[in-house]
Amino acid sequence: MNRIKNLFSTIQSLKDTKGQDLIEYALMAGFAAVAAGAIMPGVSTNISQIFSKISSSMGNAASQSS
């Protein structure tokens, strides 16, 4: 019986899509930023600074959680 419960919980976890929308919006924002940087070269330095701030924040959060 325990094996069946494990199988059903595995199937449910594969169907879980709660964070999917957030990832899609983040990817769209990233593509828009890259396109803006390609079209307007002056903006590319600002975009680069923003992405490096985000990267360092994510790195700090990851190091604190582990």
PQR file of N, CA, C, O and H, with PARSE charges and radii, in Angstrom:
ATOM      1  N   MET A   1       0.821  -1.201   0.000 -0.4000 1.5000
ATOM      2  CA  MET A   1       0.000   0.000   0.000 -0.0000 2.0000
ATOM      3  C   MET A   1       0.865   1.265   0.000  0.5500 1.7000
ATOM      4  O   MET A   1       0.538   2.258  -0.651 -0.5500 1.4000
ATOM      5  N   ASN A   2       1.964   1.207   0.736 -0.4000 1.5000
ATOM      6  CA  ASN A   2       2.863   2.349   0.813 -0.0000 2.0000
ATOM      7  C   ASN A   2       3.491   2.647  -0.547  0.5500 1.7000
ATOM      8  O   ASN A   2       3.743   3.802  -0.889 -0.5500 1.4000
ATOM      9  H   ASN A   2       2.230   0.401   1.265  0.4000 1.0000
ATOM     10  N   ARG A   3       3.733   1.606  -1.301 -0.4000 1.5000
ATOM     11  CA  ARG A   3       4.306   1.761  -2.642 -0.0000 2.0000
ATOM     12  C   ARG A   3       3.358   2.514  -3.573  0.5500 1.7000
ATOM     13  O   ARG A   3       3.791   3.330  -4.387 -0.5500 1.4000
ATOM     14  H   ARG A   3       3.528   0.667  -1.023  0.4000 1.0000
ATOM     15  N   ILE A   4       2.077   2.235  -3.447 -0.4000 1.5000
ATOM     16  CA  ILE A   4       1.072   2.909  -4.279 -0.0000 2.0000
ATOM     17  C   ILE A   4       1.004   4.393  -3.910  0.5500 1.7000
ATOM     18  O   ILE A   4       0.890   5.246  -4.790 -0.5500 1.4000
ATOM     19  H   ILE A   4       1.726   1.572  -2.786  0.4000 1.0000
ATOM     20  N   LYS A   5       1.073   4.701  -2.617 -0.4000 1.5000
ATOM     21  CA  LYS A   5       1.056   6.103  -2.188 -0.0000 2.0000
ATOM     22  C   LYS A   5       2.266   6.843  -2.740  0.5500 1.7000
ATOM     23  O   LYS A   5       2.144   7.986  -3.181 -0.5500 1.4000
ATOM     24  H   LYS A   5       1.166   4.008  -1.902  0.4000 1.0000
ATOM     25  N   ASN A   6       3.420   6.210  -2.719 -0.4000 1.5000
ATOM     26  CA  ASN A   6       4.624   6.828  -3.276 -0.0000 2.0000
ATOM     27  C   ASN A   6       4.489   7.071  -4.770  0.5500 1.7000
ATOM     28  O   ASN A   6       4.940   8.099  -5.275 -0.5500 1.4000
ATOM     29  H   ASN A   6       3.519   5.282  -2.360  0.4000 1.0000
ATOM     30  N   LEU A   7       3.878   6.145  -5.474 -0.4000 1.5000
ATOM     31  CA  LEU A   7       3.671   6.300  -6.914 -0.0000 2.0000
ATOM     32  C   LEU A   7       2.748   7.480  -7.201  0.5500 1.7000
ATOM     33  O   LEU A   7       3.021   8.281  -8.095 -0.5500 1.4000
ATOM     34  H   LEU A   7       3.512   5.310  -5.064  0.4000 1.0000
ATOM     35  N   PHE A   8       1.647   7.590  -6.438 -0.4000 1.5000
ATOM     36  CA  PHE A   8       0.715   8.688  -6.650 -0.0000 2.0000
ATOM     37  C   PHE A   8       1.339  10.036  -6.301  0.5500 1.7000
ATOM     38  O   PHE A   8       1.092  11.024  -6.993 -0.5500 1.4000
ATOM     39  H   PHE A   8       1.426   6.940  -5.711  0.4000 1.0000
ATOM     40  N   SER A   9       2.140  10.094  -5.243 -0.4000 1.5000
ATOM     41  CA  SER A   9       2.786  11.358  -4.890 -0.0000 2.0000
ATOM     42  C   SER A   9       3.816  11.759  -5.946  0.5500 1.7000
ATOM     43  O   SER A   9       3.993  12.947  -6.214 -0.5500 1.4000
ATOM     44  H   SER A   9       2.341   9.292  -4.680  0.4000 1.0000
ATOM     45  N   THR A  10       4.492  10.786  -6.545 -0.4000 1.5000
ATOM     46  CA  THR A  10       5.446  11.077  -7.617 -0.0000 2.0000
ATOM     47  C   THR A  10       4.724  11.626  -8.841  0.5500 1.7000
ATOM     48  O   THR A  10       5.187  12.579  -9.468 -0.5500 1.4000
ATOM     49  H   THR A  10       4.347   9.820  -6.327  0.4000 1.0000
ATOM     50  N   ILE A  11       3.599  11.026  -9.174 -0.4000 1.5000
ATOM     51  CA  ILE A  11       2.815  11.495 -10.322 -0.0000 2.0000
ATOM     52  C   ILE A  11       2.304  12.910 -10.072  0.5500 1.7000
ATOM     53  O   ILE A  11       2.336  13.744 -10.977 -0.5500 1.4000
ATOM     54  H   ILE A  11       3.223  10.251  -8.664  0.4000 1.0000
ATOM     55  N   GLN A  12       1.834  13.194  -8.857 -0.4000 1.5000
ATOM     56  CA  GLN A  12       1.335  14.526  -8.526 -0.0000 2.0000
ATOM     57  C   GLN A  12       2.452  15.563  -8.611  0.5500 1.7000
ATOM     58  O   GLN A  12       2.225  16.674  -9.089 -0.5500 1.4000
ATOM     59  H   GLN A  12       1.808  12.517  -8.121  0.4000 1.0000
ATOM     60  N   SER A  13       3.649  15.218  -8.155 -0.4000 1.5000
ATOM     61  CA  SER A  13       4.746  16.176  -8.196 -0.0000 2.0000
ATOM     62  C   SER A  13       5.171  16.473  -9.635  0.5500 1.7000
ATOM     63  O   SER A  13       5.638  17.575  -9.924 -0.5500 1.4000
ATOM     64  H   SER A  13       3.834  14.315  -7.766  0.4000 1.0000
ATOM     65  N   LEU A  14       5.017  15.517 -10.528 -0.4000 1.5000
ATOM     66  CA  LEU A  14       5.350  15.764 -11.932 -0.0000 2.0000
ATOM     67  C   LEU A  14       4.328  16.676 -12.597  0.5500 1.7000
ATOM     68  O   LEU A  14       4.655  17.386 -13.548 -0.5500 1.4000
ATOM     69  H   LEU A  14       4.637  14.622 -10.294  0.4000 1.0000
ATOM     70  N   LYS A  15       3.099  16.663 -12.104 -0.4000 1.5000
ATOM     71  CA  LYS A  15       2.043  17.508 -12.664 -0.0000 2.0000
ATOM     72  C   LYS A  15       2.051  18.921 -12.088  0.5500 1.7000
ATOM     73  O   LYS A  15       1.362  19.800 -12.606 -0.5500 1.4000
ATOM     74  H   LYS A  15       2.834  16.087 -11.332  0.4000 1.0000
ATOM     75  N   ASP A  16       2.820  19.153 -11.024 -0.4000 1.5000
ATOM     76  CA  ASP A  16       2.830  20.441 -10.344 -0.0000 2.0000
ATOM     77  C   ASP A  16       3.445  21.511 -11.238  0.5500 1.7000
ATOM     78  O   ASP A  16       4.582  21.359 -11.685 -0.5500 1.4000
ATOM     79  H   ASP A  16       3.380  18.439 -10.603  0.4000 1.0000
ATOM     80  N   THR A  17       2.712  22.591 -11.505 -0.4000 1.5000
ATOM     81  CA  THR A  17       3.187  23.672 -12.378 -0.0000 2.0000
ATOM     82  C   THR A  17       3.034  25.030 -11.708  0.5500 1.7000
ATOM     83  O   THR A  17       2.821  26.026 -12.399 -0.5500 1.4000
ATOM     84  H   THR A  17       1.788  22.715 -11.141  0.4000 1.0000
ATOM     85  N   LYS A  18       3.137  25.099 -10.382 -0.4000 1.5000
ATOM     86  CA  LYS A  18       2.904  26.353  -9.666 -0.0000 2.0000
ATOM     87  C   LYS A  18       3.911  27.438 -10.023  0.5500 1.7000
ATOM     88  O   LYS A  18       3.522  28.602 -10.122 -0.5500 1.4000
ATOM     89  H   LYS A  18       3.311  24.289  -9.821  0.4000 1.0000
ATOM     90  N   GLY A  19       5.172  27.117 -10.218 -0.4000 1.5000
ATOM     91  CA  GLY A  19       6.186  28.118 -10.486 -0.0000 2.0000
ATOM     92  C   GLY A  19       6.438  28.371 -11.955  0.5500 1.7000
ATOM     93  O   GLY A  19       7.321  29.154 -12.305 -0.5500 1.4000
ATOM     94  H   GLY A  19       5.488  26.171 -10.137  0.4000 1.0000
ATOM     95  N   GLN A  20       5.687  27.730 -12.811 -0.4000 1.5000
ATOM     96  CA  GLN A  20       5.930  27.816 -14.242 -0.0000 2.0000
ATOM     97  C   GLN A  20       5.695  29.225 -14.771  0.5500 1.7000
ATOM     98  O   GLN A  20       6.486  29.696 -15.589 -0.5500 1.4000
ATOM     99  H   GLN A  20       4.969  27.095 -12.527  0.4000 1.0000
ATOM    100  N   ASP A  21       4.653  29.911 -14.346 -0.4000 1.5000
ATOM    101  CA  ASP A  21       4.356  31.247 -14.855 -0.0000 2.0000
ATOM    102  C   ASP A  21       5.460  32.234 -14.503  0.5500 1.7000
ATOM    103  O   ASP A  21       5.843  33.060 -15.332 -0.5500 1.4000
ATOM    104  H   ASP A  21       4.010  29.528 -13.682  0.4000 1.0000
ATOM    105  N   LEU A  22       5.968  32.156 -13.294 -0.4000 1.5000
ATOM    106  CA  LEU A  22       7.024  33.065 -12.872 -0.0000 2.0000
ATOM    107  C   LEU A  22       8.266  32.891 -13.733  0.5500 1.7000
ATOM    108  O   LEU A  22       8.895  33.873 -14.127 -0.5500 1.4000
ATOM    109  H   LEU A  22       5.657  31.485 -12.620  0.4000 1.0000
ATOM    110  N   ILE A  23       8.614  31.666 -14.020 -0.4000 1.5000
ATOM    111  CA  ILE A  23       9.786  31.402 -14.856 -0.0000 2.0000
ATOM    112  C   ILE A  23       9.576  31.930 -16.268  0.5500 1.7000
ATOM    113  O   ILE A  23      10.488  32.501 -16.866 -0.5500 1.4000
ATOM    114  H   ILE A  23       8.103  30.868 -13.699  0.4000 1.0000
ATOM    115  N   GLU A  24       8.381  31.739 -16.794 -0.4000 1.5000
ATOM    116  CA  GLU A  24       8.100  32.225 -18.148 -0.0000 2.0000
ATOM    117  C   GLU A  24       8.182  33.752 -18.217  0.5500 1.7000
ATOM    118  O   GLU A  24       8.722  34.302 -19.178 -0.5500 1.4000
ATOM    119  H   GLU A  24       7.640  31.275 -16.308  0.4000 1.0000
ATOM    120  N   TYR A  25       7.646  34.440 -17.199 -0.4000 1.5000
ATOM    121  CA  TYR A  25       7.716  35.905 -17.189 -0.0000 2.0000
ATOM    122  C   TYR A  25       9.160  36.380 -17.041  0.5500 1.7000
ATOM    123  O   TYR A  25       9.550  37.372 -17.656 -0.5500 1.4000
ATOM    124  H   TYR A  25       7.208  33.994 -16.419  0.4000 1.0000
ATOM    125  N   ALA A  26       9.947  35.690 -16.242 -0.4000 1.5000
ATOM    126  CA  ALA A  26      11.351  36.068 -16.076 -0.0000 2.0000
ATOM    127  C   ALA A  26      12.118  35.883 -17.384  0.5500 1.7000
ATOM    128  O   ALA A  26      12.950  36.716 -17.743 -0.5500 1.4000
ATOM    129  H   ALA A  26       9.631  34.884 -15.742  0.4000 1.0000
ATOM    130  N   LEU A  27      11.837  34.795 -18.092 -0.4000 1.5000
ATOM    131  CA  LEU A  27      12.492  34.586 -19.388 -0.0000 2.0000
ATOM    132  C   LEU A  27      12.089  35.653 -20.396  0.5500 1.7000
ATOM    133  O   LEU A  27      12.925  36.144 -21.155 -0.5500 1.4000
ATOM    134  H   LEU A  27      11.161  34.118 -17.800  0.4000 1.0000
ATOM    135  N   MET A  28      10.816  36.010 -20.404 -0.4000 1.5000
ATOM    136  CA  MET A  28      10.354  37.055 -21.336 -0.0000 2.0000
ATOM    137  C   MET A  28      11.016  38.384 -21.014  0.5500 1.7000
ATOM    138  O   MET A  28      11.414  39.109 -21.927 -0.5500 1.4000
ATOM    139  H   MET A  28      10.137  35.611 -19.787  0.4000 1.0000
ATOM    140  N   ALA A  29      11.143  38.722 -19.725 -0.4000 1.5000
ATOM    141  CA  ALA A  29      11.800  39.971 -19.336 -0.0000 2.0000
ATOM    142  C   ALA A  29      13.275  39.942 -19.737  0.5500 1.7000
ATOM    143  O   ALA A  29      13.822  40.953 -20.176 -0.5500 1.4000
ATOM    144  H   ALA A  29      10.821  38.133 -18.984  0.4000 1.0000
ATOM    145  N   GLY A  30      13.908  38.794 -19.587 -0.4000 1.5000
ATOM    146  CA  GLY A  30      15.311  38.669 -19.992 -0.0000 2.0000
ATOM    147  C   GLY A  30      15.497  38.844 -21.485  0.5500 1.7000
ATOM    148  O   GLY A  30      16.428  39.517 -21.929 -0.5500 1.4000
ATOM    149  H   GLY A  30      13.463  37.973 -19.230  0.4000 1.0000
ATOM    150  N   PHE A  31      14.608  38.235 -22.262 -0.4000 1.5000
ATOM    151  CA  PHE A  31      14.696  38.391 -23.723 -0.0000 2.0000
ATOM    152  C   PHE A  31      14.449  39.834 -24.142  0.5500 1.7000
ATOM    153  O   PHE A  31      15.107  40.339 -25.052 -0.5500 1.4000
ATOM    154  H   PHE A  31      13.852  37.689 -21.902  0.4000 1.0000
ATOM    155  N   ALA A  32      13.507  40.496 -23.483 -0.4000 1.5000
ATOM    156  CA  ALA A  32      13.241  41.903 -23.802 -0.0000 2.0000
ATOM    157  C   ALA A  32      14.462  42.758 -23.462  0.5500 1.7000
ATOM    158  O   ALA A  32      14.797  43.680 -24.205 -0.5500 1.4000
ATOM    159  H   ALA A  32      12.973  40.086 -22.744  0.4000 1.0000
ATOM    160  N   ALA A  33      15.124  42.461 -22.352 -0.4000 1.5000
ATOM    161  CA  ALA A  33      16.315  43.223 -21.972 -0.0000 2.0000
ATOM    162  C   ALA A  33      17.450  43.007 -22.963  0.5500 1.7000
ATOM    163  O   ALA A  33      18.156  43.952 -23.314 -0.5500 1.4000
ATOM    164  H   ALA A  33      14.852  41.712 -21.748  0.4000 1.0000
ATOM    165  N   VAL A  34      17.629  41.780 -23.414 -0.4000 1.5000
ATOM    166  CA  VAL A  34      18.678  41.494 -24.401 -0.0000 2.0000
ATOM    167  C   VAL A  34      18.365  42.189 -25.719  0.5500 1.7000
ATOM    168  O   VAL A  34      19.263  42.734 -26.361 -0.5500 1.4000
ATOM    169  H   VAL A  34      17.056  41.012 -23.130  0.4000 1.0000
ATOM    170  N   ALA A  35      17.111  42.174 -26.122 -0.4000 1.5000
ATOM    171  CA  ALA A  35      16.720  42.851 -27.362 -0.0000 2.0000
ATOM    172  C   ALA A  35      16.933  44.359 -27.241  0.5500 1.7000
ATOM    173  O   ALA A  35      17.409  44.993 -28.183 -0.5500 1.4000
ATOM    174  H   ALA A  35      16.382  41.731 -25.601  0.4000 1.0000
ATOM    175  N   ALA A  36      16.587  44.933 -26.100 -0.4000 1.5000
ATOM    176  CA  ALA A  36      16.795  46.369 -25.900 -0.0000 2.0000
ATOM    177  C   ALA A  36      18.283  46.697 -25.929  0.5500 1.7000
ATOM    178  O   ALA A  36      18.680  47.731 -26.466 -0.5500 1.4000
ATOM    179  H   ALA A  36      16.201  44.418 -25.335  0.4000 1.0000
ATOM    180  N   GLY A  37      19.103  45.827 -25.356 -0.4000 1.5000
ATOM    181  CA  GLY A  37      20.549  46.053 -25.381 -0.0000 2.0000
ATOM    182  C   GLY A  37      21.123  45.964 -26.776  0.5500 1.7000
ATOM    183  O   GLY A  37      22.069  46.675 -27.114 -0.5500 1.4000
ATOM    184  H   GLY A  37      18.780  44.987 -24.919  0.4000 1.0000
ATOM    185  N   ALA A  38      20.549  45.088 -27.587 -0.4000 1.5000
ATOM    186  CA  ALA A  38      21.038  44.964 -28.964 -0.0000 2.0000
ATOM    187  C   ALA A  38      20.620  46.160 -29.808  0.5500 1.7000
ATOM    188  O   ALA A  38      21.369  46.600 -30.681 -0.5500 1.4000
ATOM    189  H   ALA A  38      19.781  44.511 -27.312  0.4000 1.0000
ATOM    190  N   ILE A  39      19.429  46.684 -29.551 -0.4000 1.5000
ATOM    191  CA  ILE A  39      18.918  47.803 -30.347 -0.0000 2.0000
ATOM    192  C   ILE A  39      19.538  49.120 -29.906  0.5500 1.7000
ATOM    193  O   ILE A  39      19.911  49.948 -30.736 -0.5500 1.4000
ATOM    194  H   ILE A  39      18.821  46.327 -28.842  0.4000 1.0000
ATOM    195  N   MET A  40      19.646  49.308 -28.595 -0.4000 1.5000
ATOM    196  CA  MET A  40      20.175  50.564 -28.052 -0.0000 2.0000
ATOM    197  C   MET A  40      21.454  50.270 -27.272  0.5500 1.7000
ATOM    198  O   MET A  40      21.373  49.870 -26.110 -0.5500 1.4000
ATOM    199  H   MET A  40      19.342  48.635 -27.921  0.4000 1.0000
ATOM    200  N   PRO A  41      22.615  50.452 -27.862 -0.5600 1.5000
ATOM    201  CA  PRO A  41      23.871  50.098 -27.193  0.2800 2.0000
ATOM    202  C   PRO A  41      24.115  50.845 -25.885  0.5500 1.7000
ATOM    203  O   PRO A  41      24.794  50.319 -25.003 -0.5500 1.4000
ATOM    204  N   GLY A  42      23.589  52.035 -25.739 -0.4000 1.5000
ATOM    205  CA  GLY A  42      23.767  52.789 -24.499 -0.0000 2.0000
ATOM    206  C   GLY A  42      23.069  52.152 -23.317  0.5500 1.7000
ATOM    207  O   GLY A  42      23.478  52.342 -22.172 -0.5500 1.4000
ATOM    208  H   GLY A  42      23.038  52.463 -26.455  0.4000 1.0000
ATOM    209  N   VAL A  43      22.032  51.407 -23.583 -0.4000 1.5000
ATOM    210  CA  VAL A  43      21.261  50.766 -22.530 -0.0000 2.0000
ATOM    211  C   VAL A  43      21.953  49.487 -22.067  0.5500 1.7000
ATOM    212  O   VAL A  43      21.720  49.025 -20.950 -0.5500 1.4000
ATOM    213  H   VAL A  43      21.700  51.253 -24.514  0.4000 1.0000
ATOM    214  N   SER A  44      22.789  48.922 -22.906 -0.4000 1.5000
ATOM    215  CA  SER A  44      23.386  47.624 -22.589 -0.0000 2.0000
ATOM    216  C   SER A  44      24.242  47.660 -21.324  0.5500 1.7000
ATOM    217  O   SER A  44      24.290  46.670 -20.593 -0.5500 1.4000
ATOM    218  H   SER A  44      22.978  49.298 -23.814  0.4000 1.0000
ATOM    219  N   THR A  45      24.913  48.769 -21.050 -0.4000 1.5000
ATOM    220  CA  THR A  45      25.707  48.836 -19.816 -0.0000 2.0000
ATOM    221  C   THR A  45      24.808  48.836 -18.589  0.5500 1.7000
ATOM    222  O   THR A  45      25.129  48.202 -17.584 -0.5500 1.4000
ATOM    223  H   THR A  45      24.873  49.573 -21.643  0.4000 1.0000
ATOM    224  N   ASN A  46      23.686  49.541 -18.661 -0.4000 1.5000
ATOM    225  CA  ASN A  46      22.744  49.551 -17.536 -0.0000 2.0000
ATOM    226  C   ASN A  46      22.141  48.168 -17.320  0.5500 1.7000
ATOM    227  O   ASN A  46      21.984  47.724 -16.183 -0.5500 1.4000
ATOM    228  H   ASN A  46      23.424  50.057 -19.478  0.4000 1.0000
ATOM    229  N   ILE A  47      21.808  47.499 -18.400 -0.4000 1.5000
ATOM    230  CA  ILE A  47      21.245  46.146 -18.297 -0.0000 2.0000
ATOM    231  C   ILE A  47      22.272  45.197 -17.708  0.5500 1.7000
ATOM    232  O   ILE A  47      21.933  44.344 -16.888 -0.5500 1.4000
ATOM    233  H   ILE A  47      21.935  47.860 -19.324  0.4000 1.0000
ATOM    234  N   SER A  48      23.514  45.337 -18.118 -0.4000 1.5000
ATOM    235  CA  SER A  48      24.576  44.493 -17.588 -0.0000 2.0000
ATOM    236  C   SER A  48      24.746  44.706 -16.087  0.5500 1.7000
ATOM    237  O   SER A  48      24.941  43.743 -15.345 -0.5500 1.4000
ATOM    238  H   SER A  48      23.789  46.030 -18.785  0.4000 1.0000
ATOM    239  N   GLN A  49      24.674  45.942 -15.638 -0.4000 1.5000
ATOM    240  CA  GLN A  49      24.787  46.229 -14.208 -0.0000 2.0000
ATOM    241  C   GLN A  49      23.613  45.625 -13.431  0.5500 1.7000
ATOM    242  O   GLN A  49      23.806  45.091 -12.339 -0.5500 1.4000
ATOM    243  H   GLN A  49      24.515  46.724 -16.241  0.4000 1.0000
ATOM    244  N   ILE A  50      22.419  45.704 -13.978 -0.4000 1.5000
ATOM    245  CA  ILE A  50      21.243  45.149 -13.316 -0.0000 2.0000
ATOM    246  C   ILE A  50      21.370  43.637 -13.186  0.5500 1.7000
ATOM    247  O   ILE A  50      21.092  43.075 -12.126 -0.5500 1.4000
ATOM    248  H   ILE A  50      22.262  46.137 -14.865  0.4000 1.0000
ATOM    249  N   PHE A  51      21.790  42.974 -14.269 -0.4000 1.5000
ATOM    250  CA  PHE A  51      21.927  41.521 -14.224 -0.0000 2.0000
ATOM    251  C   PHE A  51      23.030  41.094 -13.259  0.5500 1.7000
ATOM    252  O   PHE A  51      22.897  40.068 -12.592 -0.5500 1.4000
ATOM    253  H   PHE A  51      22.016  43.430 -15.130  0.4000 1.0000
ATOM    254  N   SER A  52      24.112  41.860 -13.172 -0.4000 1.5000
ATOM    255  CA  SER A  52      25.156  41.486 -12.222 -0.0000 2.0000
ATOM    256  C   SER A  52      24.702  41.707 -10.782  0.5500 1.7000
ATOM    257  O   SER A  52      25.109  40.955  -9.897 -0.5500 1.4000
ATOM    258  H   SER A  52      24.220  42.693 -13.714  0.4000 1.0000
ATOM    259  N   LYS A  53      23.868  42.718 -10.521 -0.4000 1.5000
ATOM    260  CA  LYS A  53      23.308  42.896  -9.175 -0.0000 2.0000
ATOM    261  C   LYS A  53      22.382  41.741  -8.824  0.5500 1.7000
ATOM    262  O   LYS A  53      22.411  41.231  -7.704 -0.5500 1.4000
ATOM    263  H   LYS A  53      23.537  43.329 -11.241  0.4000 1.0000
ATOM    264  N   ILE A  54      21.564  41.331  -9.779 -0.4000 1.5000
ATOM    265  CA  ILE A  54      20.660  40.204  -9.551 -0.0000 2.0000
ATOM    266  C   ILE A  54      21.469  38.937  -9.299  0.5500 1.7000
ATOM    267  O   ILE A  54      21.145  38.156  -8.404 -0.5500 1.4000
ATOM    268  H   ILE A  54      21.540  41.745 -10.689  0.4000 1.0000
ATOM    269  N   SER A  55      22.509  38.736 -10.082 -0.4000 1.5000
ATOM    270  CA  SER A  55      23.347  37.556  -9.929 -0.0000 2.0000
ATOM    271  C   SER A  55      24.010  37.513  -8.554  0.5500 1.7000
ATOM    272  O   SER A  55      24.052  36.461  -7.916 -0.5500 1.4000
ATOM    273  H   SER A  55      22.772  39.371 -10.809  0.4000 1.0000
ATOM    274  N   SER A  56      24.521  38.643  -8.103 -0.4000 1.5000
ATOM    275  CA  SER A  56      25.156  38.654  -6.789 -0.0000 2.0000
ATOM    276  C   SER A  56      24.135  38.450  -5.678  0.5500 1.7000
ATOM    277  O   SER A  56      24.439  37.798  -4.679 -0.5500 1.4000
ATOM    278  H   SER A  56      24.487  39.498  -8.622  0.4000 1.0000
ATOM    279  N   SER A  57      22.937  38.990  -5.829 -0.4000 1.5000
ATOM    280  CA  SER A  57      21.884  38.780  -4.834 -0.0000 2.0000
ATOM    281  C   SER A  57      21.484  37.307  -4.775  0.5500 1.7000
ATOM    282  O   SER A  57      21.301  36.750  -3.693 -0.5500 1.4000
ATOM    283  H   SER A  57      22.689  39.520  -6.641  0.4000 1.0000
ATOM    284  N   MET A  58      21.352  36.690  -5.931 -0.4000 1.5000
ATOM    285  CA  MET A  58      21.007  35.276  -5.968 -0.0000 2.0000
ATOM    286  C   MET A  58      22.119  34.429  -5.365  0.5500 1.7000
ATOM    287  O   MET A  58      21.848  33.463  -4.652 -0.5500 1.4000
ATOM    288  H   MET A  58      21.501  37.142  -6.811  0.4000 1.0000
ATOM    289  N   GLY A  59      23.356  34.781  -5.643 -0.4000 1.5000
ATOM    290  CA  GLY A  59      24.484  34.052  -5.072 -0.0000 2.0000
ATOM    291  C   GLY A  59      24.530  34.169  -3.553  0.5500 1.7000
ATOM    292  O   GLY A  59      24.794  33.192  -2.853 -0.5500 1.4000
ATOM    293  H   GLY A  59      23.577  35.566  -6.222  0.4000 1.0000
ATOM    294  N   ASN A  60      24.268  35.381  -3.048 -0.4000 1.5000
ATOM    295  CA  ASN A  60      24.232  35.581  -1.600 -0.0000 2.0000
ATOM    296  C   ASN A  60      23.107  34.786  -0.956  0.5500 1.7000
ATOM    297  O   ASN A  60      23.293  34.185   0.102 -0.5500 1.4000
ATOM    298  H   ASN A  60      24.053  36.175  -3.617  0.4000 1.0000
ATOM    299  N   ALA A  61      21.941  34.780  -1.592 -0.4000 1.5000
ATOM    300  CA  ALA A  61      20.801  34.035  -1.047 -0.0000 2.0000
ATOM    301  C   ALA A  61      21.079  32.545  -1.055  0.5500 1.7000
ATOM    302  O   ALA A  61      20.703  31.835  -0.123 -0.5500 1.4000
ATOM    303  H   ALA A  61      21.790  35.268  -2.452  0.4000 1.0000
ATOM    304  N   ALA A  62      21.734  32.067  -2.100 -0.4000 1.5000
ATOM    305  CA  ALA A  62      22.040  30.632  -2.183 -0.0000 2.0000
ATOM    306  C   ALA A  62      23.069  30.230  -1.131  0.5500 1.7000
ATOM    307  O   ALA A  62      22.984  29.142  -0.561 -0.5500 1.4000
ATOM    308  H   ALA A  62      22.040  32.644  -2.858  0.4000 1.0000
ATOM    309  N   SER A  63      24.034  31.097  -0.875 -0.4000 1.5000
ATOM    310  CA  SER A  63      25.063  30.750   0.106 -0.0000 2.0000
ATOM    311  C   SER A  63      24.515  30.819   1.526  0.5500 1.7000
ATOM    312  O   SER A  63      25.001  30.099   2.399 -0.5500 1.4000
ATOM    313  H   SER A  63      24.104  31.981  -1.338  0.4000 1.0000
ATOM    314  N   GLN A  64      23.532  31.652   1.778 -0.4000 1.5000
ATOM    315  CA  GLN A  64      22.942  31.746   3.112 -0.0000 2.0000
ATOM    316  C   GLN A  64      22.010  30.586   3.406  0.5500 1.7000
ATOM    317  O   GLN A  64      21.860  30.188   4.561 -0.5500 1.4000
ATOM    318  H   GLN A  64      23.137  32.236   1.069  0.4000 1.0000
ATOM    319  N   SER A  65      21.376  30.033   2.364 -0.4000 1.5000
ATOM    320  CA  SER A  65      20.405  28.951   2.590 -0.0000 2.0000
ATOM    321  C   SER A  65      21.074  27.609   2.794  0.5500 1.7000
ATOM    322  O   SER A  65      20.465  26.706   3.368 -0.5500 1.4000
ATOM    323  H   SER A  65      21.497  30.357   1.425  0.4000 1.0000
ATOM    324  N   SER A  66      22.305  27.447   2.343 -0.4000 1.5000
ATOM    325  CA  SER A  66      22.958  26.141   2.493 -0.0000 2.0000
ATOM    326  C   SER A  66      23.827  26.035   3.707  0.5500 1.7000
ATOM    327  O   SER A  66      24.430  24.988   3.945 -0.5500 1.4000
ATOM    328  H   SER A  66      22.800  28.180   1.877  0.4000 1.0000
TER
END
